[in-house]
Amino acid sequence: MGPFEMVVGIVLIVTIGSIVRAKHGIRRDRKGGEYFVATDNAETKALQAEIRALKERIQVLERIATDHNRAVTLDQEIEKLRDNSKI
């Protein structure tokens, strides 16, 4: 195998690797780390809605954990939130 054939082989391998990464939605950041990109718009919207709901739940939990002035116990507050979510 000559040097020209080796260069062609390397270029071919890199090109095929790039095509496979693009097909699977894998991108690289500036530090060389790989991450996946959501290609489905419906999937992206569903994930954003789930993140929004989780953030709201975290805010409620933070409010419960930091509110010391209430006479309501933590268990009662959680049960009230569960009852409200069933509606």
N, CA, C and O atoms as a GROMACS GRO file, in nm:
protein
  348
    1MET      N    1   0.085  -0.117   0.000
    1MET     CA    2   0.000   0.000   0.000
    1MET      C    3   0.090   0.124   0.000
    1MET      O    4   0.174   0.142   0.088
    2GLY      N    5   0.070   0.206  -0.097
    2GLY     CA    6   0.151   0.326  -0.109
    2GLY      C    7   0.095   0.441  -0.027
    2GLY      O    8  -0.015   0.429   0.028
    3PRO      N    9   0.168   0.551  -0.018
    3PRO     CA   10   0.124   0.665   0.062
    3PRO      C   11  -0.004   0.729   0.007
    3PRO      O   12  -0.088   0.775   0.085
    4PHE      N   13  -0.021   0.732  -0.125
    4PHE     CA   14  -0.142   0.789  -0.184
    4PHE      C   15  -0.264   0.707  -0.144
    4PHE      O   16  -0.367   0.764  -0.107
    5GLU      N   17  -0.253   0.576  -0.151
    5GLU     CA   18  -0.364   0.489  -0.114
    5GLU      C   19  -0.398   0.501   0.034
    5GLU      O   20  -0.514   0.493   0.073
    6MET      N   21  -0.295   0.519   0.118
    6MET     CA   22  -0.317   0.535   0.260
    6MET      C   23  -0.394   0.664   0.289
    6MET      O   24  -0.484   0.666   0.372
    7VAL      N   25  -0.358   0.772   0.221
    7VAL     CA   26  -0.428   0.900   0.240
    7VAL      C   27  -0.573   0.887   0.196
    7VAL      O   28  -0.663   0.935   0.265
    8VAL      N   29  -0.597   0.823   0.083
    8VAL     CA   30  -0.733   0.803   0.034
    8VAL      C   31  -0.813   0.719   0.135
    8VAL      O   32  -0.930   0.748   0.161
    9GLY      N   33  -0.750   0.616   0.191
    9GLY     CA   34  -0.816   0.531   0.290
    9GLY      C   35  -0.854   0.609   0.416
    9GLY      O   36  -0.964   0.592   0.468
   10ILE      N   37  -0.763   0.693   0.465
   10ILE     CA   38  -0.791   0.773   0.583
   10ILE      C   39  -0.905   0.871   0.558
   10ILE      O   40  -0.994   0.886   0.642
   11VAL      N   41  -0.901   0.938   0.443
   11VAL     CA   42  -1.008   1.032   0.408
   11VAL      C   43  -1.141   0.960   0.398
   11VAL      O   44  -1.243   1.012   0.443
   12LEU      N   45  -1.142   0.841   0.341
   12LEU     CA   46  -1.264   0.762   0.328
   12LEU      C   47  -1.319   0.723   0.464
   12LEU      O   48  -1.439   0.731   0.487
   13ILE      N   49  -1.232   0.680   0.555
   13ILE     CA   50  -1.276   0.640   0.690
   13ILE      C   51  -1.334   0.759   0.766
   13ILE      O   52  -1.437   0.746   0.832
   14VAL      N   53  -1.268   0.874   0.759
   14VAL     CA   54  -1.316   0.993   0.827
   14VAL      C   55  -1.451   1.037   0.770
   14VAL      O   56  -1.540   1.076   0.845
   15THR      N   57  -1.465   1.032   0.639
   15THR     CA   58  -1.591   1.071   0.574
   15THR      C   59  -1.705   0.979   0.617
   15THR      O   60  -1.814   1.027   0.649
   16ILE      N   61  -1.682   0.850   0.617
   16ILE     CA   62  -1.786   0.755   0.657
   16ILE      C   63  -1.823   0.778   0.804
   16ILE      O   64  -1.941   0.774   0.839
   17GLY      N   65  -1.724   0.801   0.889
   17GLY     CA   66  -1.752   0.830   1.030
   17GLY      C   67  -1.836   0.955   1.047
   17GLY      O   68  -1.927   0.958   1.131
   18SER      N   69  -1.807   1.058   0.970
   18SER     CA   70  -1.885   1.183   0.978
   18SER      C   71  -2.029   1.161   0.934
   18SER      O   72  -2.121   1.217   0.993
   19ILE      N   73  -2.048   1.082   0.830
   19ILE     CA   74  -2.183   1.054   0.781
   19ILE      C   75  -2.262   0.976   0.886
   19ILE      O   76  -2.379   1.006   0.909
   20VAL      N   77  -2.200   0.879   0.948
   20VAL     CA   78  -2.269   0.799   1.051
   20VAL      C   79  -2.306   0.887   1.170
   20VAL      O   80  -2.418   0.878   1.221
   21ARG      N   81  -2.213   0.974   1.215
   21ARG     CA   82  -2.244   1.064   1.327
   21ARG      C   83  -2.358   1.158   1.292
   21ARG      O   84  -2.445   1.182   1.375
   22ALA      N   85  -2.359   1.212   1.171
   22ALA     CA   86  -2.465   1.304   1.130
   22ALA      C   87  -2.599   1.232   1.123
   22ALA      O   88  -2.702   1.289   1.160
   23LYS      N   89  -2.599   1.109   1.076
   23LYS     CA   90  -2.724   1.033   1.064
   23LYS      C   91  -2.784   1.004   1.201
   23LYS      O   92  -2.906   1.002   1.216
   24HIS      N   93  -2.700   0.982   1.302
   24HIS     CA   94  -2.749   0.952   1.436
   24HIS      C   95  -2.767   1.076   1.520
   24HIS      O   96  -2.806   1.065   1.636
   25GLY      N   97  -2.739   1.194   1.468
   25GLY     CA   98  -2.759   1.319   1.541
   25GLY      C   99  -2.656   1.344   1.648
   25GLY      O  100  -2.686   1.408   1.748
   26ILE      N  101  -2.535   1.296   1.629
   26ILE     CA  102  -2.428   1.316   1.727
   26ILE      C  103  -2.345   1.435   1.685
   26ILE      O  104  -2.297   1.442   1.572
   27ARG      N  105  -2.327   1.529   1.776
   27ARG     CA  106  -2.246   1.647   1.749
   27ARG      C  107  -2.130   1.652   1.848
   27ARG      O  108  -2.131   1.581   1.948
   28ARG      N  109  -2.032   1.734   1.820
   28ARG     CA  110  -1.919   1.753   1.911
   28ARG      C  111  -1.914   1.898   1.955
   28ARG      O  112  -1.939   1.989   1.876
   29ASP      N  113  -1.881   1.919   2.082
   29ASP     CA  114  -1.862   2.056   2.128
   29ASP      C  115  -1.716   2.095   2.108
   29ASP      O  116  -1.637   2.017   2.053
   30ARG      N  117  -1.679   2.213   2.150
   30ARG     CA  118  -1.544   2.264   2.124
   30ARG      C  119  -1.437   2.186   2.198
   30ARG      O  120  -1.321   2.186   2.157
   31LYS      N  121  -1.474   2.121   2.308
   31LYS     CA  122  -1.377   2.045   2.386
   31LYS      C  123  -1.365   1.901   2.338
   31LYS      O  124  -1.289   1.824   2.396
   32GLY      N  125  -1.437   1.864   2.234
   32GLY     CA  126  -1.427   1.730   2.180
   32GLY      C  127  -1.529   1.633   2.235
   32GLY      O  128  -1.533   1.518   2.192
   33GLY      N  129  -1.611   1.677   2.330
   33GLY     CA  130  -1.714   1.590   2.387
   33GLY      C  131  -1.830   1.574   2.290
   33GLY      O  132  -1.864   1.667   2.217
   34GLU      N  133  -1.890   1.458   2.291
   34GLU     CA  134  -2.002   1.432   2.201
   34GLU      C  135  -2.134   1.449   2.275
   34GLU      O  136  -2.143   1.419   2.394
   35TYR      N  137  -2.235   1.496   2.205
   35TYR     CA  138  -2.368   1.505   2.261
   35TYR      C  139  -2.468   1.479   2.150
   35TYR      O  140  -2.436   1.497   2.032
   36PHE      N  141  -2.588   1.438   2.187
   36PHE     CA  142  -2.691   1.406   2.090
   36PHE      C  143  -2.780   1.526   2.067
   36PHE      O  144  -2.804   1.606   2.158
   37VAL      N  145  -2.828   1.539   1.946
   37VAL     CA  146  -2.917   1.648   1.909
   37VAL      C  147  -3.052   1.587   1.877
   37VAL      O  148  -3.061   1.495   1.795
   38ALA      N  149  -3.157   1.637   1.940
   38ALA     CA  150  -3.291   1.587   1.911
   38ALA      C  151  -3.332   1.635   1.773
   38ALA      O  152  -3.339   1.756   1.748
   39THR      N  153  -3.360   1.542   1.684
   39THR     CA  154  -3.393   1.580   1.547
   39THR      C  155  -3.544   1.587   1.526
   39THR      O  156  -3.589   1.648   1.428
   40ASP      N  157  -3.622   1.528   1.613
   40ASP     CA  158  -3.766   1.526   1.598
   40ASP      C  159  -3.825   1.646   1.673
   40ASP      O  160  -3.806   1.660   1.793
   41ASN      N  161  -3.896   1.731   1.601
   41ASN     CA  162  -3.952   1.852   1.661
   41ASN      C  163  -4.054   1.818   1.767
   41ASN      O  164  -4.060   1.885   1.870
   42ALA      N  165  -4.136   1.715   1.745
   42ALA     CA  166  -4.236   1.674   1.844
   42ALA      C  167  -4.167   1.622   1.970
   42ALA      O  168  -4.212   1.649   2.082
   43GLU      N  169  -4.059   1.549   1.952
   43GLU     CA  170  -3.984   1.497   2.066
   43GLU      C  171  -3.923   1.612   2.146
   43GLU      O  172  -3.923   1.610   2.269
   44THR      N  173  -3.872   1.711   2.077
   44THR     CA  174  -3.813   1.828   2.142
   44THR      C  175  -3.917   1.901   2.225
   44THR      O  176  -3.890   1.939   2.339
   45LYS      N  177  -4.036   1.921   2.169
   45LYS     CA  178  -4.142   1.991   2.242
   45LYS      C  179  -4.188   1.910   2.363
   45LYS      O  180  -4.216   1.967   2.468
   46ALA      N  181  -4.194   1.778   2.349
   46ALA     CA  182  -4.234   1.693   2.462
   46ALA      C  183  -4.131   1.701   2.574
   46ALA      O  184  -4.167   1.707   2.691
   47LEU      N  185  -4.003   1.699   2.537
   47LEU     CA  186  -3.898   1.709   2.638
   47LEU      C  187  -3.899   1.844   2.707
   47LEU      O  188  -3.877   1.853   2.827
   48GLN      N  189  -3.924   1.950   2.631
   48GLN     CA  190  -3.931   2.084   2.690
   48GLN      C  191  -4.048   2.095   2.787
   48GLN      O  192  -4.035   2.156   2.892
   49ALA      N  193  -4.162   2.035   2.751
   49ALA     CA  194  -4.278   2.037   2.840
   49ALA      C  195  -4.249   1.959   2.968
   49ALA      O  196  -4.289   2.001   3.077
   50GLU      N  197  -4.180   1.847   2.955
   50GLU     CA  198  -4.145   1.768   3.073
   50GLU      C  199  -4.048   1.844   3.164
   50GLU      O  200  -4.063   1.840   3.286
   51ILE      N  201  -3.952   1.911   3.105
   51ILE     CA  202  -3.857   1.990   3.184
   51ILE      C  203  -3.930   2.103   3.256
   51ILE      O  204  -3.902   2.131   3.372
   52ARG      N  205  -4.023   2.167   3.187
   52ARG     CA  206  -4.100   2.275   3.248
   52ARG      C  207  -4.180   2.223   3.369
   52ARG      O  208  -4.183   2.287   3.474
   53ALA      N  209  -4.243   2.106   3.353
   53ALA     CA  210  -4.321   2.047   3.462
   53ALA      C  211  -4.231   2.010   3.580
   53ALA      O  212  -4.268   2.030   3.696
   54LEU      N  213  -4.114   1.956   3.551
   54LEU     CA  214  -4.021   1.920   3.658
   54LEU      C  215  -3.970   2.043   3.732
   54LEU      O  216  -3.952   2.039   3.854
   55LYS      N  217  -3.947   2.153   3.660
   55LYS     CA  218  -3.903   2.276   3.724
   55LYS      C  219  -4.011   2.329   3.818
   55LYS      O  220  -3.982   2.378   3.927
   56GLU      N  221  -4.138   2.318   3.775
   56GLU     CA  222  -4.247   2.362   3.861
   56GLU      C  223  -4.254   2.278   3.987
   56GLU      O  224  -4.277   2.330   4.096
   57ARG      N  225  -4.235   2.147   3.973
   57ARG     CA  226  -4.238   2.058   4.089
   57ARG      C  227  -4.123   2.091   4.185
   57ARG      O  228  -4.140   2.087   4.307
   58ILE      N  229  -4.007   2.122   4.130
   58ILE     CA  230  -3.892   2.158   4.214
   58ILE      C  231  -3.922   2.286   4.291
   58ILE      O  232  -3.887   2.296   4.409
   59GLN      N  233  -3.986   2.383   4.226
   59GLN     CA  234  -4.021   2.507   4.295
   59GLN      C  235  -4.116   2.480   4.411
   59GLN      O  236  -4.102   2.540   4.518
   60VAL      N  237  -4.212   2.392   4.390
   60VAL     CA  238  -4.306   2.358   4.497
   60VAL      C  239  -4.233   2.290   4.612
   60VAL      O  240  -4.256   2.323   4.729
   61LEU      N  241  -4.145   2.196   4.580
   61LEU     CA  242  -4.070   2.126   4.684
   61LEU      C  243  -3.978   2.222   4.760
   61LEU      O  244  -3.963   2.210   4.882
   62GLU      N  245  -3.917   2.316   4.690
   62GLU     CA  246  -3.832   2.415   4.757
   62GLU      C  247  -3.915   2.502   4.850
   62GLU      O  248  -3.872   2.535   4.961
   63ARG      N  249  -4.034   2.540   4.805
   63ARG     CA  250  -4.121   2.622   4.889
   63ARG      C  251  -4.162   2.546   5.014
   63ARG      O  252  -4.165   2.602   5.124
   64ILE      N  253  -4.195   2.418   4.998
   64ILE     CA  254  -4.234   2.337   5.114
   64ILE      C  255  -4.117   2.322   5.210
   64ILE      O  256  -4.134   2.333   5.332
   65ALA      N  257  -3.999   2.297   5.157
   65ALA     CA  258  -3.883   2.272   5.243
   65ALA      C  259  -3.835   2.396   5.315
   65ALA      O  260  -3.780   2.385   5.425
   66THR      N  261  -3.855   2.514   5.258
   66THR     CA  262  -3.801   2.636   5.318
   66THR      C  263  -3.903   2.716   5.397
   66THR      O  264  -3.868   2.813   5.464
   67ASP      N  265  -4.029   2.676   5.391
   67ASP     CA  266  -4.134   2.751   5.460
   67ASP      C  267  -4.148   2.698   5.603
   67ASP      O  268  -4.214   2.597   5.626
   68HIS      N  269  -4.085   2.768   5.700
   68HIS     CA  270  -4.085   2.724   5.839
   68HIS      C  271  -4.199   2.786   5.919
   68HIS      O  272  -4.227   2.741   6.030
   69ASN      N  273  -4.266   2.886   5.868
   69ASN     CA  274  -4.366   2.958   5.944
   69ASN      C  275  -4.502   2.891   5.945
   69ASN      O  276  -4.591   2.932   6.020
   70ARG      N  277  -4.520   2.791   5.863
   70ARG     CA  278  -4.650   2.725   5.854
   70ARG      C  279  -4.666   2.623   5.966
   70ARG      O  280  -4.569   2.567   6.017
   71ALA      N  281  -4.791   2.601   6.002
   71ALA     CA  282  -4.821   2.500   6.102
   71ALA      C  283  -4.851   2.366   6.037
   71ALA      O  284  -4.867   2.265   6.106
   72VAL      N  285  -4.858   2.364   5.903
   72VAL     CA  286  -4.890   2.242   5.830
   72VAL      C  287  -4.766   2.156   5.819
   72VAL      O  288  -4.657   2.206   5.790
   73THR      N  289  -4.781   2.028   5.842
   73THR     CA  290  -4.667   1.938   5.832
   73THR      C  291  -4.636   1.908   5.686
   73THR      O  292  -4.719   1.930   5.597
   74LEU      N  293  -4.520   1.859   5.663
   74LEU     CA  294  -4.476   1.827   5.528
   74LEU      C  295  -4.565   1.722   5.464
   74LEU      O  296  -4.598   1.732   5.346
   75ASP      N  297  -4.603   1.621   5.539
   75ASP     CA  298  -4.688   1.515   5.485
   75ASP      C  299  -4.823   1.568   5.439
   75ASP      O  300  -4.873   1.529   5.334
   76GLN      N  301  -4.882   1.657   5.517
   76GLN     CA  302  -5.012   1.714   5.479
   76GLN      C  303  -5.001   1.797   5.352
   76GLN      O  304  -5.089   1.792   5.266
   77GLU      N  305  -4.894   1.873   5.340
   77GLU     CA  306  -4.874   1.956   5.220
   77GLU      C  307  -4.856   1.870   5.096
   77GLU      O  308  -4.912   1.902   4.990
   78ILE      N  309  -4.780   1.763   5.107
   78ILE     CA  310  -4.760   1.673   4.993
   78ILE      C  311  -4.890   1.607   4.954
   78ILE      O  312  -4.919   1.597   4.835
   79GLU      N  313  -4.968   1.563   5.050
   79GLU     CA  314  -5.097   1.500   5.018
   79GLU      C  315  -5.192   1.599   4.952
   79GLU      O  316  -5.266   1.562   4.861
   80LYS      N  317  -5.190   1.724   4.995
   80LYS     CA  318  -5.274   1.826   4.933
   80LYS      C  319  -5.233   1.846   4.787
   80LYS      O  320  -5.318   1.861   4.700
   81LEU      N  321  -5.103   1.847   4.761
   81LEU     CA  322  -5.055   1.863   4.624
   81LEU      C  323  -5.093   1.742   4.538
   81LEU      O  324  -5.128   1.757   4.421
   82ARG      N  325  -5.086   1.624   4.595
   82ARG     CA  326  -5.126   1.504   4.521
   82ARG      C  327  -5.274   1.509   4.487
   82ARG      O  328  -5.313   1.474   4.376
   83ASP      N  329  -5.357   1.553   4.582
   83ASP     CA  330  -5.500   1.562   4.556
   83ASP      C  331  -5.530   1.663   4.447
   83ASP      O  332  -5.618   1.641   4.365
   84ASN      N  333  -5.457   1.773   4.446
   84ASN     CA  334  -5.478   1.876   4.342
   84ASN      C  335  -5.434   1.826   4.204
   84ASN      O  336  -5.493   1.865   4.103
   85SER      N  337  -5.333   1.741   4.199
   85SER     CA  338  -5.285   1.693   4.069
   85SER      C  339  -5.379   1.589   4.010
   85SER      O  340  -5.374   1.566   3.889
   86LYS      N  341  -5.464   1.524   4.089
   86LYS     CA  342  -5.557   1.424   4.040
   86LYS      C  343  -5.676   1.486   3.972
   86LYS      O  344  -5.747   1.418   3.897
   87ILE      N  345  -5.701   1.613   3.996
   87ILE     CA  346  -5.818   1.680   3.939
   87ILE      C  347  -5.804   1.699   3.792
   87ILE      O  348  -5.893   1.754   3.728
   0.00000   0.00000   0.00000
